[in-house]
């Protein structure tokens, strides 16, 4: 009887272990579901967009996003200014602080005023003079969490650099004092 109980318990432990491994693999897969997407910059504006509704009843936008339960869709949006002229889409703001989660929106409205939404989520991970580099994400939640994770890494690196600089200055002072003492 106890042998059967032990076998059942062992099977349950193995099943639990398999379940944990599957969850871990799923989390890794979700993280690796991001891919890089580059958009050229011309005259300080995006020269392309991943989605766009061309119909006259279409509405397009591009915004930096963050969670905000009081805002539509639970997202606070900081909209980028639409550029004027052909082949220019959105003007890159001077105060852009990346990494930042973003949303491209392209909605189509039917003649019956029904909205057909189309979204593209990502994280701006780098900006050069020539291009903006995004990590594409399936959901706003994934993009926002990834942007926060990247910001935390950057903040930790900055804190460690500052500490290293302070320690180097302190070490230089100590070495100077030691040199003076040894020269006496």
C-alpha positions as CSV (number, residue, x, y, z in Angstrom):
1,X,0.0,0.0,0.0
2,X,2.7,2.5,0.9
3,X,4.6,1.5,-2.2
4,X,1.6,2.6,-4.4
5,X,1.4,5.8,-2.5
6,X,5.1,6.5,-3.0
7,X,4.7,5.8,-6.7
8,X,1.8,8.1,-7.0
9,X,3.6,10.8,-5.1
10,X,6.6,10.3,-7.3
11,X,4.4,10.6,-10.4
12,X,2.8,13.7,-9.1
13,X,6.2,15.3,-8.5
14,X,7.4,14.4,-12.0
15,X,4.2,15.9,-13.5
16,X,4.7,19.0,-11.4
17,X,8.3,19.2,-12.6
18,X,7.3,18.8,-16.2
19,X,4.6,21.5,-15.8
20,X,7.2,23.9,-14.3
21,X,9.6,23.2,-17.2
22,X,6.8,23.8,-19.7
23,X,5.9,27.1,-18.1
24,X,9.6,28.1,-18.1
25,X,9.9,27.2,-21.8
26,X,6.8,29.2,-22.5
27,X,8.1,32.3,-20.7
28,X,11.4,32.0,-22.7
29,X,9.5,31.6,-25.9
30,X,7.4,34.7,-25.1
31,X,10.5,36.7,-24.5
32,X,12.1,35.5,-27.7
33,X,8.9,36.3,-29.7
34,X,10.3,39.8,-30.0
35,X,12.1,40.7,-33.1
36,X,13.9,43.8,-34.3
37,X,12.3,46.2,-36.7
38,X,14.1,49.2,-38.2
39,X,12.6,52.4,-39.6
40,X,14.7,55.0,-41.5
41,X,14.8,58.6,-40.3
42,X,14.5,61.4,-42.8
43,X,14.6,65.0,-41.9
44,X,13.9,64.1,-38.2
45,X,10.8,62.0,-39.0
46,X,10.0,58.4,-39.5
47,X,10.1,57.5,-43.2
48,X,7.9,54.5,-42.8
49,X,5.5,52.8,-40.4
50,X,4.7,49.1,-39.8
51,X,0.9,49.7,-40.2
52,X,-1.1,52.4,-41.9
53,X,-4.8,52.8,-42.9
54,X,-5.0,54.7,-46.2
55,X,-8.8,54.9,-46.5
56,X,-10.4,58.3,-46.0
57,X,-12.3,56.8,-43.0
58,X,-9.1,55.6,-41.5
59,X,-7.4,57.0,-38.4
60,X,-3.7,56.6,-37.8
61,X,-1.5,57.4,-34.8
62,X,1.7,56.7,-33.1
63,X,2.2,57.0,-29.3
64,X,4.5,56.2,-26.4
65,X,2.4,54.0,-24.0
66,X,2.3,53.2,-20.3
67,X,-0.3,51.5,-18.1
68,X,-3.0,53.9,-16.9
69,X,-6.3,52.3,-15.8
70,X,-8.2,55.7,-16.2
71,X,-7.3,56.0,-19.9
72,X,-9.0,54.3,-22.9
73,X,-7.9,50.8,-23.2
74,X,-6.0,51.0,-19.9
75,X,-3.1,52.9,-21.7
76,X,-1.8,56.4,-21.2
77,X,-0.6,57.6,-24.6
78,X,1.8,60.4,-25.5
79,X,1.1,61.0,-29.2
80,X,3.8,61.9,-31.7
81,X,3.1,64.7,-34.1
82,X,2.2,63.7,-37.6
83,X,4.7,64.9,-40.2
84,X,3.6,66.9,-43.3
85,X,4.6,65.8,-46.8
86,X,4.9,62.6,-48.8
87,X,6.9,59.7,-47.3
88,X,7.1,61.3,-43.8
89,X,5.0,59.9,-41.0
90,X,5.8,61.0,-37.4
91,X,8.2,63.6,-36.1
92,X,10.7,62.3,-33.6
93,X,10.3,64.4,-30.4
94,X,13.4,66.1,-29.0
95,X,12.6,64.8,-25.5
96,X,12.5,61.1,-26.6
97,X,13.7,59.0,-23.7
98,X,14.2,55.4,-24.7
99,X,13.7,52.5,-24.2
100,X,10.0,53.2,-24.4
101,X,7.0,51.1,-25.2
102,X,5.1,52.3,-28.3
103,X,1.8,51.7,-30.2
104,X,1.1,52.3,-33.8
105,X,-2.7,52.5,-34.4
106,X,-4.5,52.2,-37.7
107,X,-8.3,52.0,-37.4
108,X,-10.7,51.7,-40.2
109,X,-14.3,52.9,-39.8
110,X,-17.0,51.3,-41.9
111,X,-19.8,53.2,-43.5
112,X,-21.9,52.1,-40.5
113,X,-19.3,53.7,-38.2
114,X,-18.1,50.4,-36.9
115,X,-14.4,50.6,-35.9
116,X,-12.0,47.9,-37.1
117,X,-8.8,48.3,-35.0
118,X,-5.3,47.4,-36.1
119,X,-2.4,47.7,-33.6
120,X,1.4,47.2,-33.7
121,X,3.3,47.2,-30.4
122,X,7.0,47.6,-29.8
123,X,9.8,49.0,-27.7
124,X,12.1,51.7,-29.1
125,X,15.5,50.2,-28.1
126,X,17.8,52.5,-30.0
127,X,17.9,55.7,-32.1
128,X,20.7,56.7,-34.4
129,X,20.9,59.6,-36.9
130,X,19.7,57.2,-39.6
131,X,17.2,54.9,-38.0
132,X,14.9,54.0,-35.1
133,X,15.3,50.4,-33.9
134,X,12.2,48.7,-32.4
135,X,11.6,45.3,-30.7
136,X,8.2,44.1,-31.9
137,X,5.8,42.7,-29.3
138,X,2.4,41.0,-29.7
139,X,0.8,42.9,-26.8
140,X,1.0,46.3,-25.2
141,X,1.6,44.6,-21.9
142,X,4.6,42.7,-23.3
143,X,6.0,45.9,-24.7
144,X,5.6,48.0,-21.6
145,X,7.1,45.3,-19.3
146,X,10.1,44.9,-21.7
147,X,10.6,48.7,-21.8
148,X,10.6,48.8,-17.9
149,X,13.0,45.9,-17.8
150,X,15.4,47.6,-20.2
151,X,15.2,50.9,-18.2
152,X,16.0,49.1,-15.0
153,X,19.1,47.5,-16.5
154,X,20.2,51.0,-17.7
155,X,19.6,52.5,-14.3
156,X,21.5,49.8,-12.5
157,X,24.5,50.2,-14.9
158,X,24.5,54.0,-14.3
159,X,24.4,53.5,-10.5
160,X,27.3,51.0,-10.7
161,X,29.3,53.4,-13.0
162,X,28.9,56.2,-10.5
163,X,29.9,54.0,-7.6
164,X,33.0,52.9,-9.6
165,X,33.9,56.5,-10.3
166,X,33.6,57.4,-6.7
167,X,35.7,54.4,-5.6
168,X,38.4,55.3,-8.2
169,X,38.5,58.9,-6.9
170,X,38.8,57.6,-3.3
171,X,41.5,55.1,-4.3
172,X,43.4,57.8,-6.1
173,X,43.3,59.9,-2.8
174,X,44.5,56.9,-0.7
175,X,47.3,56.1,-3.2
176,X,48.4,59.8,-3.2
177,X,48.5,59.8,0.7
178,X,50.4,56.5,0.6
179,X,52.9,58.0,-1.8
180,X,53.4,61.0,0.4
181,X,53.9,58.8,3.5
182,X,56.4,56.5,1.7
183,X,58.4,59.5,0.5
184,X,58.9,60.8,4.1
